[in-house]
């Protein structure tokens, strides 16, 4: 009985972690918006990386900035 409870607790913890990662990735994808500023529509330009691998982007029009750590900022073709 104790083993089953332990397994269920581990599964719940793993589920919470997986859901948290998915929600965070989706939020970053929405904020990055394929390199288009979500506030003004300007272009987001890379400006820095942090020590953990996160990348910072800054809008060239309104100076809004976005930090991403998941792979949502794949290079896109300039139009």
C-alpha atoms as an extended CHARMM CRD file, in Angstrom:
* protein
*
        79  EXT
         1         1  UNK       CA              0.0000000000        0.0000000000        0.0000000000  PROA      1               0.0000000000
         2         2  UNK       CA              2.7890000000        2.4200000000        0.8980000000  PROA      2               0.0000000000
         3         3  UNK       CA              4.5660000000        1.6760000000       -2.3870000000  PROA      3               0.0000000000
         4         4  UNK       CA              1.4490000000        2.5230000000       -4.4010000000  PROA      4               0.0000000000
         5         5  UNK       CA              1.0390000000        5.8130000000       -2.5290000000  PROA      5               0.0000000000
         6         6  UNK       CA              4.7120000000        6.6510000000       -3.1440000000  PROA      6               0.0000000000
         7         7  UNK       CA              4.3590000000        5.9020000000       -6.8480000000  PROA      7               0.0000000000
         8         8  UNK       CA              1.2290000000        8.0630000000       -7.0680000000  PROA      8               0.0000000000
         9         9  UNK       CA              2.9740000000       10.9520000000       -5.3320000000  PROA      9               0.0000000000
        10        10  UNK       CA              5.9150000000       10.6860000000       -7.7670000000  PROA      10              0.0000000000
        11        11  UNK       CA              3.5480000000       10.6300000000      -10.7390000000  PROA      11              0.0000000000
        12        12  UNK       CA              1.7200000000       13.7170000000       -9.4780000000  PROA      12              0.0000000000
        13        13  UNK       CA              5.0320000000       15.5620000000       -9.0050000000  PROA      13              0.0000000000
        14        14  UNK       CA              6.1700000000       14.6130000000      -12.5270000000  PROA      14              0.0000000000
        15        15  UNK       CA              2.8220000000       15.7350000000      -13.9430000000  PROA      15              0.0000000000
        16        16  UNK       CA              3.0910000000       19.1120000000      -12.1910000000  PROA      16              0.0000000000
        17        17  UNK       CA              6.6270000000       19.5970000000      -13.5510000000  PROA      17              0.0000000000
        18        18  UNK       CA              5.5620000000       18.6520000000      -17.0970000000  PROA      18              0.0000000000
        19        19  UNK       CA              2.5510000000       20.9800000000      -17.0150000000  PROA      19              0.0000000000
        20        20  UNK       CA              4.6890000000       23.8080000000      -15.6190000000  PROA      20              0.0000000000
        21        21  UNK       CA              7.2740000000       23.4000000000      -18.3760000000  PROA      21              0.0000000000
        22        22  UNK       CA              4.5690000000       23.3500000000      -21.0550000000  PROA      22              0.0000000000
        23        23  UNK       CA              2.8710000000       26.4700000000      -19.7010000000  PROA      23              0.0000000000
        24        24  UNK       CA              6.2060000000       28.3120000000      -19.4600000000  PROA      24              0.0000000000
        25        25  UNK       CA              7.2410000000       27.3460000000      -22.9970000000  PROA      25              0.0000000000
        26        26  UNK       CA              3.8730000000       28.4530000000      -24.4120000000  PROA      26              0.0000000000
        27        27  UNK       CA              4.1620000000       31.7760000000      -22.5610000000  PROA      27              0.0000000000
        28        28  UNK       CA              7.6540000000       32.3780000000      -23.9710000000  PROA      28              0.0000000000
        29        29  UNK       CA              6.4740000000       31.4720000000      -27.4710000000  PROA      29              0.0000000000
        30        30  UNK       CA              3.6240000000       33.9630000000      -27.1880000000  PROA      30              0.0000000000
        31        31  UNK       CA              5.9130000000       36.7080000000      -25.8620000000  PROA      31              0.0000000000
        32        32  UNK       CA              8.5730000000       36.1130000000      -28.5420000000  PROA      32              0.0000000000
        33        33  UNK       CA              5.8410000000       36.1120000000      -31.2240000000  PROA      33              0.0000000000
        34        34  UNK       CA              8.1770000000       34.9230000000      -34.0290000000  PROA      34              0.0000000000
        35        35  UNK       CA             10.4460000000       37.9200000000      -33.4760000000  PROA      35              0.0000000000
        36        36  UNK       CA              7.6730000000       40.5110000000      -33.6760000000  PROA      36              0.0000000000
        37        37  UNK       CA              7.1220000000       42.7440000000      -30.6460000000  PROA      37              0.0000000000
        38        38  UNK       CA              3.7970000000       41.8360000000      -29.0110000000  PROA      38              0.0000000000
        39        39  UNK       CA              3.2890000000       45.4680000000      -27.9440000000  PROA      39              0.0000000000
        40        40  UNK       CA              3.9940000000       47.5390000000      -31.0690000000  PROA      40              0.0000000000
        41        41  UNK       CA              4.7390000000       45.1480000000      -33.9420000000  PROA      41              0.0000000000
        42        42  UNK       CA              8.3950000000       46.1670000000      -34.2800000000  PROA      42              0.0000000000
        43        43  UNK       CA             11.2410000000       43.7050000000      -34.7760000000  PROA      43              0.0000000000
        44        44  UNK       CA             12.8070000000       41.9930000000      -31.7780000000  PROA      44              0.0000000000
        45        45  UNK       CA             16.6120000000       42.0610000000      -31.9590000000  PROA      45              0.0000000000
        46        46  UNK       CA             18.9220000000       39.8040000000      -29.9600000000  PROA      46              0.0000000000
        47        47  UNK       CA             20.9620000000       41.7390000000      -27.3840000000  PROA      47              0.0000000000
        48        48  UNK       CA             22.3670000000       39.3450000000      -24.7600000000  PROA      48              0.0000000000
        49        49  UNK       CA             22.5430000000       35.8510000000      -23.2500000000  PROA      49              0.0000000000
        50        50  UNK       CA             22.5170000000       35.1190000000      -19.5420000000  PROA      50              0.0000000000
        51        51  UNK       CA             24.7090000000       32.5880000000      -17.7350000000  PROA      51              0.0000000000
        52        52  UNK       CA             21.9700000000       29.9360000000      -17.8760000000  PROA      52              0.0000000000
        53        53  UNK       CA             21.5250000000       30.1710000000      -21.6630000000  PROA      53              0.0000000000
        54        54  UNK       CA             18.4870000000       32.4740000000      -21.7590000000  PROA      54              0.0000000000
        55        55  UNK       CA             18.4380000000       34.9100000000      -24.6550000000  PROA      55              0.0000000000
        56        56  UNK       CA             17.3090000000       38.5210000000      -24.4840000000  PROA      56              0.0000000000
        57        57  UNK       CA             15.5550000000       40.3690000000      -27.2850000000  PROA      57              0.0000000000
        58        58  UNK       CA             14.8000000000       44.0760000000      -27.4880000000  PROA      58              0.0000000000
        59        59  UNK       CA             12.2330000000       45.8290000000      -29.7040000000  PROA      59              0.0000000000
        60        60  UNK       CA             13.7730000000       48.3330000000      -32.1110000000  PROA      60              0.0000000000
        61        61  UNK       CA             10.7170000000       50.6270000000      -31.8660000000  PROA      61              0.0000000000
        62        62  UNK       CA              9.3080000000       50.6550000000      -28.3150000000  PROA      62              0.0000000000
        63        63  UNK       CA             12.3010000000       49.2500000000      -26.3770000000  PROA      63              0.0000000000
        64        64  UNK       CA             10.2050000000       46.3770000000      -24.9750000000  PROA      64              0.0000000000
        65        65  UNK       CA             12.3430000000       43.3750000000      -24.0570000000  PROA      65              0.0000000000
        66        66  UNK       CA             11.6830000000       39.6260000000      -23.9510000000  PROA      66              0.0000000000
        67        67  UNK       CA             13.7710000000       36.8560000000      -22.3740000000  PROA      67              0.0000000000
        68        68  UNK       CA             13.4380000000       33.2650000000      -23.5980000000  PROA      68              0.0000000000
        69        69  UNK       CA             15.0580000000       30.0830000000      -22.3490000000  PROA      69              0.0000000000
        70        70  UNK       CA             13.1770000000       27.4830000000      -24.3650000000  PROA      70              0.0000000000
        71        71  UNK       CA             13.8350000000       26.9690000000      -28.0610000000  PROA      71              0.0000000000
        72        72  UNK       CA             11.0870000000       29.3020000000      -29.3050000000  PROA      72              0.0000000000
        73        73  UNK       CA             13.4140000000       31.7630000000      -31.0460000000  PROA      73              0.0000000000
        74        74  UNK       CA             14.5100000000       29.8010000000      -34.0780000000  PROA      74              0.0000000000
        75        75  UNK       CA             16.0270000000       31.9660000000      -36.8020000000  PROA      75              0.0000000000
        76        76  UNK       CA             13.4620000000       33.3290000000      -39.2190000000  PROA      76              0.0000000000
        77        77  UNK       CA             13.7920000000       34.7540000000      -42.6990000000  PROA      77              0.0000000000
        78        78  UNK       CA             14.0030000000       38.5530000000      -42.8400000000  PROA      78              0.0000000000
        79        79  UNK       CA             11.4020000000       40.1050000000      -45.0770000000  PROA      79              0.0000000000
